[in-house]
């Protein structure tokens, strides 16, 4: 199912990969919500891919010093949380715990 714009947010079926274009709080919350609703190994692979892209964008911002509302220390912490969430969903098949870890980024 293709992405559908609803109330300025993309709604993508859990059996599809959500395009991750930034590491805003809205993006992080959306990915955490998707992790929370994920069931089955195939969907875990899709969530792992989304987290890969989120990690990549954060890493680029750290390496290039791109403008971000977060300072470098916050970006390092965010990247570490994304890595933990990635391992929980990808290696341990625990998407709900991964969602909790990702939500920690919204609190810090």
Phi, psi and omega in degrees: 000129180289163178294140178238131179277118180228121181050043178066016176235147177274130174254114181240133177307144181295343177272010175236163178266129178282128175294125180256116187248349181200180179238041178290165177301322179298317178297314181298316179297318179298316179294321177297319178297319180294320177299317182301325183266000183287135175225139174088156185296320182296317178295326176298322178297320179295317179295321178300319179296318178298318179291326174303314182292319177300314179300317181299316180295320178294317180298318177299316180299321179293317184286328184261350183068029180303151179295132182208147175291348179260142177279168183304322179297318177295322179294320176299316179297316179298315180298320178296319178295318179297320178298315178299314179298319179302313181293323179296317182279323186276320185259334185245357178055046181235072185294327181293320176293324177298321178298318179299316180297316180297323179294336175303328180295333180281341182267344184258000000 
